[in-house]
Amino acid sequence: MLVLTWLVLLGAAVGGLLTGEFSVTFVGAGTFLLTLVPFWLAPRVGLNLPIGFVTAIAVFLCATLFLGELGDFYERYWWWDVVLHGGSAVAFGLVGALLMLMLVQGSQLKAAPLTVAFFAFCFAVTIGALWEIWEFMLDQVFGLNTQKSGLIDTMWDLIVDSIGALIGAGAGWAYLKGREGGPLVRAMRAFIDRNRRLFGG
């Protein structure tokens, strides 16, 4: 999936050059370079990212910047923004759970699974709320229309963010309860296994 995403972006960049559509080239090449950032950044901050994490980041960037903005998917498909908001909230829920585990593992602090899940939920919802504030600021300062219908768009985004955050936090709870779970629990386990020293291992 990661290689396919790269091929799509590079193909679009080259195609834009050949047809003179330089905006396509710029967005395609720029998005491709952004997908390489995790490979460059992770070793420098002491992280060993599973390939699934990197793939998810690359697909999200492609869906947001390339398909969403350049392909106009936000306007063509009403559910596109909903899917991306929900997906990012799930991801931030997982990140919140991992951060909480880093804080408590290997120390005298202990946190119940529900406490970790609650922190993860609050973390993800907070990120979503800060994003809405950012969009509001862009609209007010630069006269953009990122929030579309204003209050209604914002509230639906926050509702979707909350649902996604609940799913991500639930995965953190399931991991701590020793449940096999689905792909989210396996993703958490893969990250923790690759970065044991961050979790007191």
C-alpha positions as CSV (number, residue, x, y, z in Angstrom):
1,M,0.0,0.0,0.0
2,L,2.8,2.4,0.8
3,V,4.6,1.7,-2.5
4,L,1.3,2.1,-4.4
5,T,0.7,5.5,-2.7
6,W,4.2,6.6,-3.7
7,L,3.6,5.5,-7.3
8,V,0.4,7.4,-7.5
9,L,2.0,10.6,-6.2
10,L,5.1,10.4,-8.3
11,G,3.1,9.4,-11.4
12,A,0.9,12.5,-10.9
13,A,4.0,14.7,-10.4
14,V,5.6,13.5,-13.6
15,G,2.3,13.6,-15.5
16,G,1.8,17.2,-14.4
17,L,5.2,18.1,-15.8
18,L,4.4,16.5,-19.1
19,T,1.0,18.2,-19.5
20,G,2.1,21.6,-18.1
21,E,-0.2,21.3,-15.0
22,F,2.5,22.4,-12.6
23,S,0.1,22.6,-9.6
24,V,-0.4,18.9,-9.9
25,T,3.4,18.4,-10.0
26,F,3.9,20.6,-7.0
27,V,1.2,19.0,-4.8
28,G,2.2,15.4,-5.9
29,A,5.9,15.9,-5.3
30,G,5.2,17.9,-2.1
31,T,2.9,15.2,-0.7
32,F,5.5,12.5,-1.7
33,L,8.2,14.3,0.2
34,L,6.0,14.6,3.3
35,T,5.4,10.9,3.3
36,L,9.2,10.5,3.7
37,V,9.4,12.6,6.8
38,P,8.6,9.8,9.2
39,F,11.6,7.8,7.8
40,W,13.8,10.8,8.4
41,L,12.3,12.0,11.7
42,A,11.7,8.7,13.6
43,P,15.4,7.7,14.1
44,R,16.3,11.2,15.2
45,V,13.7,11.1,18.0
46,G,14.5,7.6,19.0
47,L,11.4,5.9,17.5
48,N,11.2,2.7,15.6
49,L,7.9,3.0,13.6
50,P,6.2,-0.2,12.3
51,I,5.6,-0.1,8.5
52,G,1.9,0.0,9.2
53,F,2.2,3.3,11.0
54,V,4.2,4.8,8.1
55,T,1.8,3.5,5.6
56,A,-1.2,5.0,7.4
57,I,0.5,8.4,7.6
58,A,1.3,8.3,3.8
59,V,-2.2,7.3,2.9
60,F,-3.7,10.0,5.1
61,L,-1.5,12.7,3.6
62,C,-2.3,11.5,0.1
63,A,-6.1,11.5,0.9
64,T,-5.9,14.9,2.5
65,L,-3.6,16.9,0.3
66,F,-3.6,15.2,-3.0
67,L,-7.1,13.7,-3.4
68,G,-8.8,16.1,-1.0
69,E,-7.5,19.4,-2.2
70,L,-6.2,18.7,-5.7
71,G,-8.7,16.1,-6.7
72,D,-11.5,18.2,-5.1
73,F,-12.7,15.1,-3.2
74,Y,-14.0,17.4,-0.3
75,E,-16.5,18.9,-2.7
76,R,-17.2,15.8,-4.8
77,Y,-17.9,13.5,-1.9
78,W,-19.6,14.8,1.2
79,W,-18.3,11.9,3.3
80,W,-14.6,12.5,2.5
81,D,-14.1,15.0,5.2
82,V,-16.0,12.8,7.7
83,V,-13.8,9.8,6.9
84,L,-10.6,11.8,7.3
85,H,-11.7,13.4,10.5
86,G,-12.7,10.1,12.0
87,G,-9.5,8.4,10.9
88,S,-7.3,11.1,12.3
89,A,-9.2,11.0,15.6
90,V,-8.8,7.2,15.9
91,A,-5.0,7.7,15.2
92,F,-4.8,10.4,17.9
93,G,-6.7,8.2,20.3
94,L,-4.0,5.6,19.8
95,V,-1.2,8.2,20.2
96,G,-2.8,9.4,23.4
97,A,-2.9,5.9,24.8
98,L,0.7,5.3,23.9
99,L,1.8,8.6,25.5
100,M,0.0,7.7,28.7
101,L,1.6,4.3,28.7
102,M,5.0,5.9,28.3
103,L,4.4,8.1,31.3
104,V,3.3,5.3,33.6
105,Q,5.3,2.2,32.5
106,G,8.5,1.6,34.3
107,S,7.7,4.1,37.0
108,Q,5.9,3.9,40.4
109,L,2.8,5.4,38.8
110,K,0.1,3.0,37.8
111,A,-2.9,3.7,35.7
112,A,-6.0,1.6,35.3
113,P,-7.0,0.7,31.7
114,L,-10.0,3.1,32.0
115,T,-7.7,5.9,33.1
116,V,-5.5,5.4,30.1
117,A,-8.5,5.2,27.8
118,F,-9.9,8.4,29.3
119,F,-6.7,10.3,28.8
120,A,-6.4,9.0,25.2
121,F,-10.0,10.1,24.5
122,C,-9.4,13.6,25.9
123,F,-6.1,13.9,24.0
124,A,-7.7,13.1,20.7
125,V,-10.7,15.3,21.2
126,T,-8.5,18.2,22.2
127,I,-6.4,17.8,19.0
128,G,-9.7,17.9,17.0
129,A,-10.9,21.0,18.9
130,L,-7.5,22.8,18.3
131,W,-7.8,22.0,14.6
132,E,-11.2,23.6,14.4
133,I,-9.8,26.7,16.1
134,W,-7.0,26.7,13.5
135,E,-9.6,26.5,10.7
136,F,-11.6,29.3,12.2
137,M,-8.5,31.5,12.5
138,L,-7.6,30.8,8.8
139,D,-11.1,31.8,7.8
140,Q,-11.1,35.0,9.8
141,V,-7.6,36.2,9.0
142,F,-7.3,35.1,5.3
143,G,-10.9,35.1,4.2
144,L,-10.9,31.3,3.5
145,N,-13.9,29.0,3.8
146,T,-12.4,25.9,5.5
147,Q,-15.3,25.6,7.8
148,K,-17.9,25.6,5.0
149,S,-21.2,26.0,6.8
150,G,-19.7,27.4,9.9
151,L,-21.2,26.1,13.2
152,I,-22.9,23.0,11.6
153,D,-19.7,21.9,9.9
154,T,-17.7,22.5,13.1
155,M,-20.1,20.6,15.3
156,W,-20.3,17.6,13.0
157,D,-16.5,17.5,12.8
158,L,-16.3,17.5,16.6
159,I,-18.9,14.8,16.8
160,V,-17.0,12.6,14.3
161,D,-13.7,13.4,16.2
162,S,-15.3,12.3,19.4
163,I,-16.5,9.0,17.9
164,G,-13.1,8.3,16.4
165,A,-11.4,9.2,19.7
166,L,-13.6,6.8,21.5
167,I,-12.6,4.0,19.1
168,G,-8.9,4.8,19.4
169,A,-9.2,5.0,23.2
170,G,-11.1,1.8,23.2
171,A,-8.2,0.1,21.5
172,G,-5.9,1.3,24.2
173,W,-8.2,-0.1,26.8
174,A,-8.5,-3.5,25.0
175,Y,-4.7,-3.7,24.7
176,L,-4.3,-3.2,28.5
177,K,-7.0,-5.7,29.2
178,G,-5.0,-8.3,27.2
179,R,-7.7,-8.6,24.5
180,E,-6.6,-9.7,21.1
181,G,-8.7,-7.1,19.4
182,G,-8.4,-6.0,15.8
183,P,-5.9,-4.1,13.7
184,L,-5.8,-1.2,16.2
185,V,-4.7,-3.3,19.1
186,R,-2.2,-5.1,16.9
187,A,-0.8,-1.7,15.8
188,M,-0.4,-0.7,19.4
189,R,1.3,-4.0,20.2
190,A,3.6,-3.6,17.2
191,F,4.7,-0.1,18.2
192,I,5.3,-1.1,21.8
193,D,7.3,-4.2,20.8
194,R,9.6,-2.1,18.6
195,N,10.1,0.6,21.3
196,R,10.3,-1.4,24.5
197,R,12.8,1.0,26.1
198,L,10.2,3.8,26.0
199,F,7.8,1.7,28.0
200,G,10.1,0.5,30.8
201,G,11.0,-2.7,29.0
